[in-house]
Amino acid sequence: MLSTVQSCALRGIDAVNIAVEVNSGERGDLKFIIVGLPDTAIKESCDRIFSALANSGYAIPYTRTTVNLAPSYIRKEGSFYDLPIALGVIQSTGQSYFNNLNDFIVAGELGLSGKIREIKGGLTFAIQAKREKKKLLLPVESAREASFIDGVEIFAVNNLNETIQFLTGQIKLDPLGHKNFLSTLKNKDHCPDFSEVKGQESLRRAVEIAVAGGHNILMIGPPGAGKSMIAKRIPGIMSMPTLDEFLETMSIYSTAGLLIAEKKAYFERPFRSPHHTISNAGLLGGGSIPGPGEISLAHNGVLFLDELSEFRRTTLESLRQPLEDGEVTISRSSGKVKFPCKTMVVGAMNPCPCGYLGDRARKCKCSNLDIQRYRSHISGPMIDRFDIQINVPAVSIEDIQSKKLSESSMDIRARVEKASKIQMERLKDSKNRRNANMSHNEVMKFCELDGESSTLLEMAMKQLCLSARAYDKILKVGRTIADLEREDKILPQHILESIQYRSLDRL
C-alpha cells in the first residue's frame, strides 16, 4: 500500500517541498530501503523509526518497504524526515489511516521512545507552509519558533502517539497562536552603553556615522584604546530592524539551527564576532550541503572582526566579493545556494606587531620590515571595502579618571534613527536602504557636489592616489554626515570630514 506525506528540504534560507512516499507490502526480501539522495542521518533513521514504532505500540513492517524522497535530484539532509516516514509506514501498513494528512507539512526527529525532538528550520518551514496554504505539524520547540510567522496553522506535538491520535481525530490540538515578536521587544538595556566609554570623541563620532549609513569601519590603534569596547556597544545604537529584515535574519538562524540553540529573545540586529582562526567555510558558509557562515548570520547587523591583521589573508580576501554583492553564492555539484550577507563590517587592528606605532607614551619596537609584513595581511582592495578608516589614540589618564558620563547610547540612537529614516525615504524606490549600499548611479544622483566640494575631492583623489571605489565611498560617507545634520546638500565640511576617514590612504 502506498502512502504519501508532505515535508520540506532546506536550500539556503528557503524550503522546498519534498514528498515522502512509503510503499509497503512489496514482494521480495524483507528490507527497508530509502532512496532519493538521502544523507547519512536519513539512512540511519530506519533504526530510530523502528524503535519508536515498537515503543509506541505499533508493528514494524514485515515486508519489503521502500521510502522515496521526491524529487530525487534534491539532496536531503537531517533527521526531520523521521516523523513523516513513520507516519507513512503506519498508514502504508494499514495500522491507521489519516484522512487529512495531505493538509499538513510534517517534520520532526524521533527518539527511540517515540518522543519527537526539535529540528532546525522551523521558521523556514512555516514560511513555506504559508506559501503552500498548508498546516504545519512540528515538535514543540520548533513550533514555537515557527509561530513567528502569521497566517499559518501550526500544531505542536510531543510524541508519536500524540501525533497519530491527533491525525485520526482521537484528540484535539489547538493551533499555536501567532507569536507577535513585537511583544517580545525588550529594552536595549541589556546592551552595554556608550556612556561607559571614556574619551575617544573622534572615534565615537566615526562610529555614529558608520552606523547611521551602514558603512564598514576599520579602527586602528594600540591595545587598550577601547576598540573592542566600542564595537560591542554598536548594537545599542542601531535602529530597530524592519519586519522584513527581522524575518530574513531569523530565517538564516533557523536554517542554521541557532534560533533554538541560542534562545534569541530580542527583536534587534545580530552581532557576530568570530575568532581570527576561523576557516573560510566558517566565515562564508559551506559544507557538503551548504549552511550559512558568520557573514550571513550577521545579515542586517554587525560582523566584528577583531585583530583583523591576524586573520588569514585568504580568509579576508574571500570576503571581498560578498561585501560588494551583499550575498554569498556557494556552488556544489547539486547546484548553487545563495545566502544574503548585507552586513556592517567592523574591523579592529593594531598599527604594528607590538601595537605602539605612533603612541606618545610607549616606543614602537618594530622594524619597518615587521610593520610592512604585518600590514600585508590586508590587501589594498580589502582595505578599500572599509568606508571609514580611523586611527584610535590611547585613552589619556585624565579621561580614565574623569567621573563625567559620556553621551548615552539612547541619545546617539535617536540621531541614527532620524538619519536612517531620511535614507529610507530617499531610497524608497530602490532595493537598497542605506547610503553604504547605494549603487554608482544612485551615488551620482543623490551625492551631487557644488564647485568647492568637488574641488576638495579632486585634490584628495590626486594627492592620496585614491581608487574609484574610494571616490564613491567618500561621497557615501559625506552623504551620511549631511543626513545626520539634516542637510539636503553635501557641504564642503562634510567632504573634508569624509576624507579624514581614509587613514590608511594617508599613510
C-alpha positions as CSV (number, residue, x, y, z in Angstrom):
1,M,0.0,0.0,0.0
2,L,1.3,3.4,-0.9
3,S,1.2,6.4,1.5
4,T,2.4,10.0,0.8
5,V,3.4,12.6,3.5
6,Q,4.4,16.1,2.7
7,S,7.6,17.5,4.1
8,C,10.3,20.0,3.2
9,A,14.1,20.3,2.5
10,L,16.2,23.3,3.3
11,R,18.0,25.0,0.4
12,G,19.8,28.1,1.6
13,I,17.3,30.1,3.6
14,D,14.3,28.7,1.6
15,A,12.4,25.5,1.9
16,V,11.3,23.3,-1.0
17,N,8.5,20.7,-1.0
18,I,9.5,17.1,-0.5
19,A,7.0,14.2,-0.9
20,V,7.8,11.3,1.4
21,E,6.4,8.3,-0.4
22,V,6.2,5.0,1.6
23,N,5.3,1.7,-0.2
24,S,4.9,-1.4,2.0
25,G,3.8,-4.9,1.1
26,E,6.2,-5.3,-1.8
27,R,7.4,-8.8,-2.8
28,G,11.0,-9.7,-2.1
29,D,13.4,-9.9,0.8
30,L,12.5,-8.1,4.0
31,K,14.2,-4.8,3.6
32,F,13.7,-1.1,4.5
33,I,15.1,1.0,1.7
34,I,15.3,4.8,1.5
35,V,16.0,6.4,-1.9
36,G,16.1,10.0,-3.2
37,L,19.6,11.2,-2.3
38,P,19.4,10.8,1.5
39,D,22.4,11.7,3.7
40,T,23.8,9.5,6.5
41,A,21.4,10.9,9.1
42,I,18.4,9.8,6.9
43,K,19.9,6.4,6.2
44,E,20.3,5.8,9.9
45,S,16.6,6.8,10.5
46,C,15.5,3.2,10.0
47,D,16.6,2.0,13.4
48,R,15.2,5.1,15.1
49,I,11.9,4.8,13.4
50,F,11.5,1.0,14.1
51,S,12.3,1.5,17.8
52,A,9.9,4.5,18.1
53,L,7.1,2.4,16.4
54,A,7.7,-0.6,18.7
55,N,7.8,1.5,21.9
56,S,4.6,3.4,20.8
57,G,2.7,0.1,20.3
58,Y,2.9,-0.2,16.5
59,A,4.3,-3.1,14.4
60,I,7.3,-2.6,12.2
61,P,6.9,-3.6,8.5
62,Y,7.2,-7.3,7.9
63,T,7.5,-7.0,4.2
64,R,9.8,-5.1,1.8
65,T,9.3,-1.4,2.3
66,T,10.6,1.4,0.0
67,V,10.7,5.1,1.1
68,N,11.2,7.6,-1.7
69,L,12.1,11.2,-1.0
70,A,10.9,13.1,-4.1
71,P,12.1,14.9,-6.1
72,S,15.2,12.7,-6.3
73,Y,17.5,15.3,-7.7
74,I,17.5,17.4,-4.5
75,R,19.9,16.1,-1.9
76,K,18.3,15.7,1.5
77,E,19.9,16.0,4.9
78,G,18.9,16.0,8.6
79,S,16.7,13.9,10.8
80,F,13.5,15.8,10.3
81,Y,12.2,13.2,7.9
82,D,11.8,10.7,10.8
83,L,8.2,11.7,11.7
84,P,6.8,11.8,8.1
85,I,8.5,8.4,7.3
86,A,7.0,6.9,10.5
87,L,3.5,8.2,9.7
88,G,3.9,6.9,6.1
89,V,4.9,3.4,7.4
90,I,1.9,3.3,9.8
91,Q,-0.5,4.3,7.0
92,S,1.0,2.1,4.3
93,T,0.9,-1.0,6.6
94,G,-2.8,-0.3,7.4
95,Q,-2.3,0.2,11.1
96,S,-4.0,3.6,11.0
97,Y,-5.5,5.9,8.3
98,F,-5.1,9.7,8.3
99,N,-7.8,11.3,6.2
100,N,-6.4,14.8,6.4
101,L,-2.7,14.1,6.2
102,N,-2.4,15.9,2.8
103,D,-3.3,19.2,4.5
104,F,-0.1,19.2,6.5
105,I,3.6,19.7,6.1
106,V,5.3,17.4,8.6
107,A,8.8,17.4,10.1
108,G,10.4,16.1,13.3
109,E,13.1,13.8,14.7
110,L,12.1,10.7,16.6
111,G,13.7,9.4,19.7
112,L,13.8,5.7,20.4
113,S,10.9,6.1,22.9
114,G,8.7,7.8,20.3
115,K,9.4,11.3,21.7
116,I,9.7,14.0,19.0
117,R,12.7,16.2,19.2
118,E,13.1,19.7,17.9
119,I,14.7,20.3,14.4
120,K,16.3,23.3,12.7
121,G,14.4,25.3,10.1
122,G,11.0,25.6,11.9
123,L,10.6,29.2,10.9
124,T,11.6,28.4,7.3
125,F,9.0,25.6,7.2
126,A,6.3,28.0,8.4
127,I,7.1,30.4,5.5
128,Q,6.8,27.5,3.0
129,A,3.6,26.2,4.7
130,K,2.1,29.7,4.4
131,R,3.1,29.9,0.7
132,E,1.6,26.5,0.0
133,K,-1.5,27.2,2.1
134,K,-1.0,24.1,4.3
135,K,-1.0,23.4,8.0
136,L,2.2,22.6,9.8
137,L,3.0,19.8,12.2
138,L,6.2,20.2,14.2
139,P,7.9,19.4,17.5
140,V,7.1,21.7,20.4
141,E,10.3,23.9,20.3
142,S,10.3,24.1,16.6
143,A,6.6,25.0,16.5
144,R,7.2,27.9,18.9
145,E,9.9,29.2,16.6
146,A,7.6,28.8,13.6
147,S,4.8,30.8,15.3
148,F,6.7,34.0,14.5
149,I,5.0,33.6,11.1
150,D,1.4,34.8,10.9
151,G,-1.2,33.3,8.7
152,V,-0.4,29.6,9.1
153,E,-1.9,27.0,11.4
154,I,0.9,25.4,13.4
155,F,0.4,22.3,15.6
156,A,2.9,21.2,18.2
157,V,3.3,17.5,19.1
158,N,5.3,15.8,21.8
159,N,5.5,12.2,20.7
160,L,4.4,9.8,18.0
161,N,1.3,8.5,19.8
162,E,0.0,12.0,20.3
163,T,0.6,12.8,16.6
164,I,-1.3,9.7,15.5
165,Q,-4.2,10.4,17.9
166,F,-4.4,13.9,16.6
167,L,-4.4,12.9,12.9
168,T,-7.0,10.2,13.5
169,G,-9.3,12.6,15.4
170,Q,-9.0,10.9,18.8
171,I,-7.7,14.0,20.4
172,K,-7.9,17.7,19.5
173,L,-5.0,20.1,19.5
174,D,-5.3,23.8,19.2
175,P,-3.0,25.6,16.8
176,L,-0.4,27.8,18.3
177,G,-1.2,31.4,18.4
178,H,0.9,33.8,16.3
179,K,3.8,34.9,18.5
180,N,4.0,38.6,17.7
181,F,7.7,39.2,18.2
182,L,7.0,42.9,18.8
183,S,5.6,41.7,22.1
184,T,9.0,40.2,22.9
185,L,10.7,43.5,22.1
186,K,12.9,44.3,25.1
187,N,14.6,47.4,26.0
188,K,18.2,47.6,24.8
189,D,19.3,48.0,28.4
190,H,20.9,44.6,28.2
191,C,23.4,46.1,25.7
192,P,26.5,47.8,27.1
193,D,26.0,51.6,27.0
194,F,28.2,54.2,25.3
195,S,28.0,56.3,28.4
196,E,30.6,53.9,29.9
197,V,33.2,54.8,27.2
198,K,35.8,57.3,28.4
199,G,37.1,59.9,26.0
200,Q,37.5,58.8,22.3
201,E,35.2,61.5,21.0
202,S,36.6,61.3,17.4
203,L,36.0,57.5,17.4
204,R,32.5,57.8,18.8
205,R,31.7,60.3,16.1
206,A,33.1,58.0,13.4
207,V,31.1,55.0,14.7
208,E,27.9,57.1,14.8
209,I,28.4,58.0,11.1
210,A,29.2,54.4,10.2
211,V,26.0,53.0,12.0
212,A,23.8,55.8,10.5
213,G,24.8,54.9,7.0
214,G,25.6,51.2,7.3
215,H,29.3,51.9,6.5
216,N,32.1,49.4,7.1
217,I,34.6,50.9,9.6
218,L,38.2,49.9,10.5
219,M,39.7,51.1,13.8
220,I,43.5,51.2,14.1
221,G,45.0,51.8,17.5
222,P,47.2,50.4,20.3
223,P,46.0,47.7,22.8
224,G,43.6,49.0,25.4
225,A,42.5,52.0,23.4
226,G,38.8,50.9,23.6
227,K,38.3,49.5,20.0
228,S,36.6,46.3,21.2
229,M,34.7,48.1,23.9
230,I,33.1,50.5,21.5
231,A,32.5,47.7,18.9
232,K,30.4,45.7,21.4
233,R,28.3,48.8,22.0
234,I,27.3,49.3,18.4
235,P,24.1,47.1,18.6
236,G,22.8,49.5,21.2
237,I,22.8,52.5,18.8
238,M,21.5,50.8,15.7
239,S,18.0,51.5,14.5
240,M,15.4,48.7,15.0
241,P,15.1,46.3,12.1
242,T,12.1,46.4,9.9
243,L,9.7,43.4,9.8
244,D,11.2,42.1,6.6
245,E,14.7,42.5,7.8
246,F,14.0,40.7,11.1
247,L,12.2,37.7,9.4
248,E,15.0,37.4,6.8
249,T,17.7,37.3,9.6
250,M,15.7,34.8,11.6
251,S,15.3,32.6,8.6
252,I,19.1,32.4,8.4
253,Y,19.3,31.5,12.1
254,S,16.5,29.0,11.7
255,T,18.2,27.3,8.8
256,A,21.4,27.0,10.8
257,G,19.5,25.6,13.8
258,L,20.6,28.6,16.0
259,L,17.2,30.1,16.9
260,I,16.5,27.3,19.5
261,A,20.2,26.8,20.4
262,E,20.9,30.5,21.2
263,K,17.4,31.3,22.6
264,K,17.2,34.6,20.8
265,A,14.6,36.7,22.5
266,Y,15.4,40.2,21.4
267,F,14.0,42.0,18.4
268,E,17.2,43.5,17.3
269,R,20.0,43.3,14.8
270,P,22.6,40.5,15.1
271,F,26.2,40.9,16.3
272,R,28.7,38.3,15.4
273,S,32.3,38.2,16.5
274,P,34.2,35.2,15.0
275,H,37.8,34.4,16.2
276,H,40.6,35.2,13.9
277,T,41.4,31.5,13.4
278,I,38.1,30.9,11.7
279,S,38.1,29.0,8.4
280,N,36.8,30.2,5.0
281,A,33.8,27.9,5.3
282,G,33.1,29.1,8.9
283,L,33.2,32.7,7.7
284,L,31.4,32.4,4.4
285,G,29.4,29.2,4.8
286,G,29.8,25.8,3.2
287,G,29.7,22.1,3.8
288,S,28.6,19.2,1.6
289,I,25.1,20.6,2.0
290,P,25.8,24.3,2.3
291,G,24.9,26.2,5.5
292,P,25.3,29.9,6.4
293,G,28.6,31.3,7.7
294,E,29.3,34.1,10.1
295,I,28.9,36.8,7.5
296,S,25.4,35.6,6.7
297,L,24.5,35.2,10.4
298,A,25.4,38.9,10.7
299,H,23.0,39.8,7.9
300,N,21.3,43.2,8.6
301,G,23.6,43.5,11.6
302,V,27.3,43.7,12.6
303,L,30.2,41.4,11.8
304,F,33.0,42.4,14.2
305,L,36.5,41.2,13.0
306,D,38.8,41.9,16.0
307,E,42.5,41.6,15.4
308,L,41.9,41.9,11.7
309,S,45.5,41.5,10.7
310,E,45.6,38.1,12.4
311,F,43.0,36.6,10.1
312,R,44.4,34.5,7.3
313,R,44.8,36.6,4.2
314,T,42.9,34.1,2.0
315,T,40.0,34.3,4.5
316,L,39.8,38.1,4.3
317,E,40.2,38.0,0.5
318,S,37.2,35.7,0.3
319,L,35.0,38.5,1.9
320,R,35.6,40.9,-0.9
321,Q,33.0,39.8,-3.4
322,P,30.3,39.1,-0.8
323,L,30.7,42.5,0.7
324,E,30.2,44.1,-2.8
325,D,27.3,41.9,-3.8
326,G,25.5,41.6,-0.4
327,E,25.2,37.8,-0.8
328,V,27.3,34.6,-0.7
329,T,27.0,32.1,-3.5
330,I,28.1,28.6,-2.7
331,S,28.4,26.1,-5.6
332,R,28.1,22.4,-5.3
333,S,27.6,19.6,-7.8
334,S,23.9,19.5,-6.8
335,G,23.5,23.3,-7.6
336,K,24.1,26.7,-6.2
337,V,22.8,28.1,-2.9
338,K,22.7,31.8,-2.0
339,F,22.8,33.3,1.4
340,P,22.2,37.1,2.0
341,C,25.0,39.0,3.8
342,K,24.2,42.7,3.8
343,T,26.2,43.4,7.0
344,M,28.1,46.3,8.5
345,V,31.7,45.1,9.0
346,V,33.6,46.5,11.9
347,G,37.3,45.8,11.9
348,A,39.9,46.4,14.7
349,M,43.7,46.1,14.5
350,N,46.9,47.3,15.9
351,P,49.1,49.7,13.8
352,C,52.1,47.3,14.1
353,P,53.0,43.9,15.7
354,C,53.9,45.4,19.1
355,G,50.9,47.7,18.8
356,Y,52.5,51.0,19.8
357,L,53.5,52.6,16.5
358,G,52.7,56.3,16.8
359,D,51.9,56.1,20.5
360,R,53.1,59.1,22.5
361,A,53.8,57.2,25.8
362,R,55.4,54.0,24.5
363,K,58.1,53.4,21.9
364,C,57.4,51.1,19.0
365,K,60.0,48.2,18.8
366,C,59.1,47.0,15.3
367,S,61.3,47.4,12.2
368,N,59.9,48.8,9.0
369,L,60.0,45.3,7.6
370,D,58.0,43.9,10.5
371,I,55.4,46.7,10.0
372,Q,55.2,46.1,6.3
373,R,54.8,42.3,6.7
374,Y,52.1,42.8,9.4
375,R,50.1,45.1,7.2
376,S,50.5,43.0,4.1
377,H,48.0,40.5,5.6
378,I,45.3,43.0,4.5
379,S,45.4,43.8,0.8
380,G,44.6,47.2,-0.7
381,P,41.3,46.1,-2.3
382,M,40.2,44.7,1.1
383,I,41.1,48.0,2.8
384,D,39.1,49.8,0.1
385,R,36.0,47.9,1.4
386,F,36.1,49.9,4.6
387,D,34.3,53.2,4.0
388,I,35.7,54.6,7.3
389,Q,39.3,54.1,8.5
390,I,40.2,55.8,11.7
391,N,43.3,56.0,13.9
392,V,42.4,55.4,17.6
393,P,44.8,57.0,20.1
394,A,45.4,55.6,23.6
395,V,43.0,57.0,26.2
396,S,44.5,59.7,28.4
397,I,44.8,59.3,32.2
398,E,42.6,62.4,32.6
399,D,39.8,60.7,30.6
400,I,40.1,57.5,32.5
401,Q,39.9,59.2,35.9
402,S,37.0,61.5,34.8
403,K,33.7,60.8,36.6
404,K,31.7,62.6,33.9
405,L,29.5,60.2,31.9
406,S,29.7,60.4,28.2
407,E,26.6,60.6,25.9
408,S,24.4,57.6,26.2
409,S,23.5,55.1,23.6
410,M,19.9,56.2,23.6
411,D,20.8,59.8,22.6
412,I,23.1,58.5,19.8
413,R,20.4,56.1,18.6
414,A,17.9,58.9,18.3
415,R,20.1,60.7,15.8
416,V,20.9,57.4,14.0
417,E,17.2,56.6,13.6
418,K,16.4,60.0,12.2
419,A,19.2,59.7,9.6
420,S,18.0,56.2,8.7
421,K,14.5,57.4,8.0
422,I,15.9,60.1,5.7
423,Q,17.8,57.4,3.8
424,M,14.9,55.0,3.5
425,E,12.7,57.8,2.2
426,R,15.3,58.8,-0.3
427,L,15.8,55.2,-1.5
428,K,12.2,54.1,-1.2
429,D,12.2,53.1,-4.9
430,S,15.5,51.2,-4.6
431,K,16.3,47.7,-3.3
432,N,18.9,49.5,-1.1
433,R,18.0,51.1,2.2
434,R,21.3,52.5,3.4
435,N,23.8,55.0,2.0
436,A,26.6,52.4,2.1
437,N,24.7,50.1,-0.3
438,M,23.9,52.7,-2.9
439,S,24.8,51.8,-6.5
440,H,27.1,54.0,-8.5
441,N,24.1,55.5,-10.4
442,E,22.4,56.3,-7.1
443,V,25.6,57.9,-5.8
444,M,25.7,60.2,-8.9
445,K,22.1,61.1,-8.4
446,F,22.0,61.7,-4.6
447,C,25.5,62.9,-3.9
448,E,25.9,65.9,-6.2
449,L,28.6,68.3,-5.1
450,D,29.0,72.1,-5.5
451,G,32.1,73.6,-7.0
452,E,34.1,73.9,-3.8
453,S,33.3,70.4,-2.6
454,S,34.1,69.0,-6.0
455,T,37.5,70.7,-6.0
456,L,38.3,69.4,-2.5
457,L,37.5,65.9,-3.5
458,E,39.5,66.2,-6.7
459,M,42.6,67.4,-4.8
460,A,42.3,64.5,-2.3
461,M,42.0,61.9,-5.1
462,K,45.2,63.2,-6.8
463,Q,47.3,63.7,-3.6
464,L,46.2,60.4,-2.0
465,C,46.0,58.4,-5.3
466,L,42.6,57.1,-4.3
467,S,40.8,54.4,-6.3
468,A,37.4,54.9,-8.0
469,R,35.9,52.8,-5.2
470,A,37.3,55.1,-2.6
471,Y,35.8,58.1,-4.5
472,D,32.3,56.6,-4.2
473,K,32.8,55.7,-0.6
474,I,33.9,59.3,0.3
475,L,30.7,60.5,-1.3
476,K,28.6,58.0,0.5
477,V,30.1,58.9,3.9
478,G,29.7,62.6,3.1
479,R,26.0,61.9,2.3
480,T,25.6,60.2,5.7
481,I,27.2,63.1,7.5
482,A,24.9,65.5,5.8
483,D,21.9,63.3,6.7
484,L,22.9,63.4,10.4
485,E,23.0,67.2,10.2
486,R,19.7,67.2,8.2
487,E,21.3,68.9,5.2
488,D,19.9,68.4,1.7
489,K,23.2,69.1,0.1
490,I,26.7,67.7,0.8
491,L,28.7,70.7,2.0
492,P,32.5,71.2,1.9
493,Q,32.8,70.4,5.6
494,H,31.1,67.1,5.1
495,I,33.5,66.1,2.3
496,L,36.5,67.2,4.4
497,E,35.4,65.1,7.3
498,S,34.8,62.1,5.0
499,I,38.3,62.4,3.5
500,Q,39.7,62.4,7.0
501,Y,38.3,58.9,7.5
502,R,40.7,57.4,5.0
503,S,43.6,56.9,7.5
504,L,45.4,54.2,5.6
505,D,45.3,56.1,2.4
506,R,47.1,59.0,4.0
507,L,49.9,56.9,5.5
